[in-house]
Amino acid sequence: MDAAKLREKVYIGYGKAAKRIGYSAQQYRAASAFNPLETASLQTLPASFTTNFTYSAPNKYGQATWLGVFDGREFVPGDFLVSPEDGTFFVAAMQTALPIYCVQTNRTIKVLRTSQAPGGGGVQGYGGTTAANEVAIMSGWPASILQGTKGEKSPVNLPADAKTPWYAILFPAFGDIVLRTSDIITDDIGRRYIISSAELTDMGWRITAMQALV
């Protein structure tokens, strides 16, 4: 038996298990950088998500990753699974003979980039980031946004000042879009983040961002 056949049999087995223990979920695949869940779903299938295959340990705070139990034959990394009971996940990795690695999302984001016209020298007006010169390069993307491990002190550093929080953000990559330091992310509850570092991995984007207090 070769690796491809083994992989197919494993996914068929996941599908049979999901029929008994999973909820119904819909599969989506982004066709553009905008609103990937507004396209027609590719299929509806049973799916279950767990921290281990013995279903013996719950997930923990600050942990976005799960093992997906579903028939993965029609999936590729970056696909989304939406379940009314379990939530929205994206497939991060499908490594041969290994569990399907998924990330649970908790926010919907938009990625903005400042578009500045080149100046001809001298003072030509304010050149910083404003709503008028921000252009969306991605929007409507489910993402995991979880609290990071540090905060940034205010430069004023008054006794009552709270640290500016940092966050870890995960979401799938799309096409040839490359995120940059200082790109802006906004989410569906009105928070705004400034990207500090953007790492493109084989499992999608891993972002460190500082919340902008506006």
N, C-alpha and C positions, 0 to 999 in steps of 0.2 A: 504494500500500500504506500503510495507517495504522499507528500505533505498536503497537496491539494485535496485529495480524497479524505485524508484524516481530518482536515479542517472542516470539510463539508459534513462528515459524520458527527463531529463534535457539535456543530451548530444545529443539526437536526435533533440531536439529543437535548440541547438547550431548549429548543422549541417545544419538544414533548413535555419537558418539565414545566415550562412556562404555562402550558395549557392547564396544568393542575394547580399551580401556585401563583400565577401572575394575573394582573389586571389588563384590560384592553388598552392598547396604546397606538398612537398614530405616528408613522414615520414621515419625516420631512427632509428634503435636501435643498440647500440654498441654490437658487438659480441666478441670484445677483447679490450685491452687497447690501441690499435693502429689503427688510421685512421677510426673512426666510420662511416664517411660519404662515405667511399669507398665500403661499403657493398651494396647489392641490397636494394632499397627502399621497404618498406613494403606496402605502398599504396600511391596514389595521391588523394588528397581531397581538397576542398575549405577551407580556413582558414582566419580569420581576427583577428587583434590584436588591443586592445584599452586600454585607461586608465580608462574608465568607460563605462557602458552599454548604456549611452545616447549619446556616441560619441561627447561629448561637450567640451573636454579639450585635448590639445596636450600633448605629453610627454615633459619632461623637461631635461635640462642638468643634468648629473650625475645620471639619473634614468634608470636602466636597466630592470625593471620589467614591465610586461604587463599582461592584462587579455586576454586569448586566447578564441576565439569563433570558435569552430570547433567540429565535432563529435568525442568525446573523448573515445568512447566505446572500441577502439582497442589500446588505449595508456596506458603507465605506466610512472611514474615519471622517468626522465632521457632520455626519447625519444627526438629526434631532429625533428624539422620541418624546411624545407628549402624552401623559397619562393623567386623567382627571383625579385619580387616587394618589399616585406617587409623585406627580410633578413633571417638570421638563428637564430632560437630560440631553447631553450630546455625547456621541461616541468619540472618545479620545484616541483609542488604540485598539487594533484588532491583530494582535501578534499571533502567528501560527502556533496552534496547540496550547495557547494561553487564554485565560479568561478575557472576556470583552470588557475593556476598561472604560468606564463612563464617568461623566462629571454632572452632578446635579446643579442646575442653575436656580438662582433666586431673584435675579433682576433682569430687566430688559434695558439694553444700553444703546447709545448713539456715540459714534466716534467722530470728533470734529477736528479739523485742521485749520490753522490760521492762514488766510490767503492775503498776502501783502503785496501791493504793487511796488516795484522797484523805484526808489527815489533818484532824483537827478542831482543830489548834493544839496546841502543846506537844510534848513528846517522845513519840512513839508507837512507839518501837522503830526498828530499823535500816531505812532506806528505800532502800538501794542495790540493786545488781543481785545477785541470787542465783538459783540453779537453780530455786528454788521459784516465783519470780515472772517467769520467762521464758516467753513464749508463742511457739510456732512460727507464723510467717506464711507461710513457704515451706519446703518440704523436698524432698529427693531431686532437686535441680536440678543437672544438669551445668553446670559453670562453668569458665572459664579463670582460674587463679590463678598469676600470675607475679611474680617478685621486682620490687619497685619500685626507685627510684633513690636512696632516702635511708633513713636510720635515725634513731631517736630516742635521745638519750643518757639514761641513767638519772639521775633527779634526785639520787641519792646521788653519782654520778660518781666511783666508785672506779677506780683505775688498771686493774684487771682486768675491769671491767664491759664487756660487749659492748653495742652499740647494739640497740635494739628494732627489728626489721625491719618495713618497710612493703611492701605488696603492691598490685598492680593486678589487679582482679577484673572479669571480663566475664561476663554471662549475660543471657538474654532477659527482657524485662519481661512481666508477666502481669496482665491485667485492670486494676483500679484500685488495685493495691497500689503504694504510694509508700514508698520506703525513706527513712530519716532518719539524720542524724548520730547516732552512739552506738548504732544498731542493731548486733546481734552476728551474725557469721557463723561457723559451725563447719563443718569439712570431714570427709571420710571417713577421714582419718589422724589425727584428734584435735586438729588445730590450731584455734585460736580467734582471731577477728579483730574489732576494733572499727572500725566505719565512721567514717571522718573526713569524707569527702565522697561524695555519691551524685549522679551526673549521669544523668538520664534522657534518652537520645538516641533518634533514630529507628532506631538499630541495637540498642537495648536498654540495659541498665544498665552504666555505667562507674563503678566504685567504687575509691576509694582507702581502704585500711584498714591499721590498725596491728595487728600480731600481739600478742595478749595473752599474756604469759609467765606461765602458771599451773602 
